[in-house]
Amino acid sequence: MPFKSSAVKRPSLDRKIKGLDPKDVGVILTRLTIDRRIPPVTQFFKGGTSQGKARFDEFIKGRLCRYAKNRNQPQTDDISHMSPYLHFGHLSPLYLALQMKGVDKGSLEAREAYLEELIMRRELAINFVNYTLNYDSYACIPQWAIKTLAQHQKDRREYIYSRIQLENAETHDEYWNAAMREMKLTGFMHNYMRMYWGKKMLEWSRTPEQAFQTMLAINNQYFLDGRDPNSYASVSWVFGLHDRAWFERPVFGKIRYMAASGLERKCDIRDYVKKVEALAKRV
Ligand SMILES: Cc1cc2nc3c(=O)[nH]c(=O)nc-3n(C[C@H](O)[C@H](O)[C@H](O)COP(=O)(O)OP(=O)(O)OC[C@H]3O[C@@H](n4cnc5c(N)ncnc54)[C@H](O)[C@@H]3O)c2cc1C
């Protein structure tokens, strides 16, 4: 059922703020205490409901039919890029779900796959944050995960990188570096690369606690969709939340692991690196 439209009781659009013109965004921004080291990413994302609607329309008309097959293929753009619009409330999940109704029947599998992410995965994250007091700290991950990571805390790490090295994309792994570059250039990263990005930070940090803090901080600093329930649930997923125990291995214990060789087998990772190089040329 679509939402019924109702009039806003106290409209704020014409509200005057003493000494400030709400239309003069540039002046307002100069007055805010924000991290100015991070440049705008407007050549990749433009905010606002009309922009979000146009982008979603492009997705359902052109790429949705490939979503089920390609959503783990980071070299493609067969995803919706809706997370920033959802995060800032420019579009509602209900609007997106209702738009799906008009899509032709041939795309049933794609539609179902999309709704699974938009409704199930997203609401799982919202519930997690709503019902977990310490959702933003290492202590929120499940007990079995804390235990197995503690048992492997002293394992030798082949690589250890500082937060600065990570943020500067200065690791030995060109796939990971490409993902970090995508994040900094665009304020976004493909979901499959977010998974790899997180897993490697767990592998390359001195302790899992440190990995958690650094990952959450970088996630929330650079992603347009950061500081969202999805941010906290997904970073915790890297450490075993909403997942099951896997085969035991060094550093990770029973936490799910991801390898560069897996990327090479499962997707066209070289093409992804080229895609990020092309994005860098647009800046
Ligand atoms: C380490 C890590 C960090 C992440 N950080 C964030 C974050 O800060 N903010 C954020 O919104 N998402 C985060 N995600 C989840 C997911 O990667 C993004 O929601 C998704 O990539 C956004 O792209 P999209 O809108 O094109 O997704 P699509 O694939 O088009 O999916 C549509 C919508 O479904 C929801 N969705 C999709 N995948 C997931 C998922 N795995 N979990 C929960 N909801 C999902 C999102 O609302 C998304 O906008 C993270 C995932 C990982 C593994």
The ligand as an ORCA input file, in Angstrom:
! r2SCAN-3c Opt
* xyz 0 1
  C      32.320     -3.699      5.591
  C      31.000     -3.164      5.069
  C      30.647     -1.856      5.331
  C      29.407     -1.348      4.893
  N      29.080     -0.056      5.222
  C      27.849      0.422      4.867
  C      27.477      1.759      5.233
  O      28.242      2.493      5.869
  N      26.234      2.188      4.863
  C      25.353      1.395      4.140
  O      24.250      1.849      3.819
  N      25.708      0.136      3.799
  C      26.911     -0.385      4.140
  N      27.255     -1.657      3.776
  C      26.217     -2.530      3.149
  C      26.195     -2.506      1.613
  O      27.494     -2.673      1.123
  C      25.621     -1.202      1.042
  O      24.357     -0.941      1.611
  C      25.437     -1.299     -0.477
  O      26.672     -1.613     -1.085
  C      24.912      0.016     -1.011
  O      24.911      0.016     -2.421
  P      23.549      0.006     -3.237
  O      22.605      1.016     -2.675
  O      23.897      0.090     -4.674
  O      23.004     -1.453     -2.901
  P      22.010     -2.402     -3.673
  O      22.695     -3.707     -3.871
  O      21.433     -1.747     -4.856
  O      20.879     -2.678     -2.566
  C      19.772     -1.788     -2.325
  C      19.706     -1.417     -0.873
  O      19.600     -2.583     -0.059
  C      20.323     -2.395      1.161
  N      21.464     -3.330      1.229
  C      22.187     -3.857      0.206
  N      23.161     -4.696      0.678
  C      23.050     -4.654      2.031
  C      23.754     -5.287      3.098
  N      24.738     -6.161      2.863
  N      23.385     -5.015      4.363
  C      22.357     -4.181      4.625
  N      21.634     -3.548      3.658
  C      21.982     -3.776      2.384
  C      20.858     -0.960      1.131
  O      19.932     -0.129      1.785
  C      20.935     -0.678     -0.360
  O      20.886      0.696     -0.668
  C      28.516     -2.183      4.167
  C      28.892     -3.505      3.864
  C      30.107     -4.001      4.321
  C      30.460     -5.426      4.026
*
